[in-house]
Amino acid sequence: MIPEHYRKMLPPQWYENKVAEYHFEGTATAIDSHAAKRQDMEQQFFPLSATWGLDVWDWIYFGKKQLLSIEERRKNIQQKHWAYLGFTPSVLRAIGLSSSIFKNVRMVEDFAQKVIRYVYLIEDRFDTKNAVQAVERIRPVHCNGVSFEPVAAESIELRDTMIVGIKEYNKVSEFRVGMTPIKRYEVVVS
């Protein structure tokens, strides 16, 4: 039987052709192994998915091979890449997202204290060491550094009733003898 993705490309008279079936059965393993090799090669062009290609990335960024684990090598390559990009909000957000497990991090620029603040959930395992090292490599002189703010996911809602006193002026047509010029009444807001 000819596989469906090849069947779409062939004319209908080939569907029952025995020679075509033998051909596709024989070449299926070669095509699948070629696709696997191609996919592995594509992964080496991106440092976060590279395995044996990390040696090339180490040579590009460091000039020599790092003697660390694969994950640490990837983090160091990524930090070097960010250092070339510069101190921009998008790079700072990417640093925060790569340091987080949940990928739910907010980067806040605190202009008053001249600090970059990362706000993340308490449950998140945020890699503060990686974030500090990455920001320190690109931090300009006017920035004082990095701070962290773990927050709880729960929000507290306060409910209360309020009485608002409203004052309005009377219209001229409403005036009677002995009336004050201002009407006062209260409204309950919940």
C-alpha angles and dihedrals in degrees: 000000000000113000115254097242090057093042090064090062098046128080115252095254089066094060094087097032110126094201090056090050091052090048094052092044091052097046097041094088093047092049093047093049090048090051091050091050090048092050091049090051091050090053091057091063091066115061095213092060099031120115113166089015091066088088089064092046090049090052091049096050104026107020091233140050117276115230096217138103119286094254093050091048090052092050092050092049090049092050091051090049091052090048089060092049095056139222103316131139092247092054091047090051090050090052090053094047093048091051093054130081096202093042089224102123129136120206114212124189107216102201095180094059094026092233135132108230124198115204115198140156118274090233091058118097096227115189100224094174092058092046094050093047093048094048093044090057092057101027115125122217096260092061116083096204141261133319131186131219117190111196134190119249092222119089124207117223117201118204125191139148119244130195113214120199113215126196123196132173118245118243118246092247091056097057118117130173111288097016123135116233092239128067116211126197138151130233125198113225119189 
